[in-house]
Amino acid sequence: MDELLHPPKSQALREMFWRSEILQVIYWLRGEQFGLGEFRDQADAKMLERFLGVDAEIGVLYLDLLVDRGDLERDDDRYRLSEEGVREGALEFAASWSDLTRPTHGECSADCWCHNSPDEAAACQQERAAAHADHDH
């Protein structure tokens, strides 16, 4: 297994860990369309080995577990997200990257009115500029 990833030692937690990692990477690969042609939304054990560092033969075991759970569908040696897998992959991906996608200090949140109105956007920008000027001394 990859030295950068530190999966848990207990089997149950290790399965949860690899489920999360695999769903995230296949969801990401699907969005980036790294696969070719008809396989653009599919991954195989070698792709997991490359992106996650898990040995391909071990990766197949976890991929097959996700097929049994209904998260993936198998097509020969390739795997794609099922409908449920797409939903779960999106949640896992969003949770994993949430620290990088949330607003930073001074930025508006997703529910701010400035996203709905040019007037509100201008008012927000003016308010942020004024707050920045007050702290810039």
N, C-alpha and C positions, 0 to 999 in steps of 0.2 A: 504494500500500500504506500501511497505517497507520504513522504516525510513532512510535507507542509500541512497536510490534513491530519488531524489526530482523532480518528474515530474512537468511540467509546469501546471499552473492553467487553461489556456484557452483550450478548447476542441480541436481545430485544432493543437495546438502545442503538446498537450498531445498525440494525435494520432500519430504525427510524432515521438515523443519520444519513445512511446511503440513500434512502428514499428521498429525503429532502434534497440532497446534493444532485441526485440523478434527475429528479423532476425539474430542478432549477436549470441544469445544464441543457437538458433536452428542450425545455421551454425557451431558453435563450437561443440555442442553435436553430430552433424552429423560427423564431423571430428574425434572426440574422440570415436565415436561408443559406447556411453553409453547405448543405447537401446539394447534390447536383440533380438537375432535371426532376424526374418523378420522385426522387429520394430526398428532396429538399426539406421535408418535414420529418425525416427519419434519422435515427442514430444507430450505431452498432457498438459492440464492446470495445473495438479499437478506438473509437471516438472518445469513449469514457476513459480509456487508458490515457489518451493524449490530454484531455481536458481536466480529469480528476485525479489521475495518477493511480487508479485502482487497476490491478492486473486484469487483463481482458477475461481470463477464465473465471476470476472471482466476480467481475462485473456482470458476466452472463448470469450468474446465480442471482444477483440482486435484480437484474433486469427481468428475469423470469418470475421472481417474487412479485414484482410490480405488475406483471401480466396477470398473475393469479389474483391480485388485489383489485384489478380492473383499472389501474392507472395507465397502463400501456397496452398496446396491441402489437402482436408479433407478426412479422412478415418475413419468413425464412430467418436470416441472421440479423435482420434490421428491426428496429422498434420505433413506434410512433406513439405520441400521447393520445389516449382515448379522450372523449369529451370530458370525463371526470378528471383525467390527468391534466388537461389544459387548465381547468379551473384550479386544481391543486398546485400545478406548476406555477401559475400566475401568483397565487397566494404565497407560495414559498419564495419565489423570486422577489416579490414586493417586500416581504418581511426581511429578507436577507439584505436588501439594498435600502431599507427605509431610512437609515441614518444619513445616507447620501442624497436622498430625494426629498427630504423634508425641508421646509423653508429655513434659511439661516437667519441669524439675528438681523432684524431690520427688514426682512422680506415679508411679503404678505402670504397668508396661508391660502389654501385652495378654496376656502369658503368666503374669502374677502370679496366685497362688492366690486372692487376694482376690476375683477375678471368679467364683470357683466356690463360695465358702462365705461365709455371713454372719459366721461366727466369724473367718475369716481377714480379711474386710473390716474388721471392728472392730479386730482386732490391727494391721492395716496402718495404719489411721487413727490409732490410739493411738501407734504407732511414729513416724509422721510428725509428729504433734503434739509428741511428746517431743523429736524432733530439731529442730523449729522453735523450741521453748522454749529449747533449749541454745544456739541461735545468736542469740536475741533478748535481748541484754543491753546 
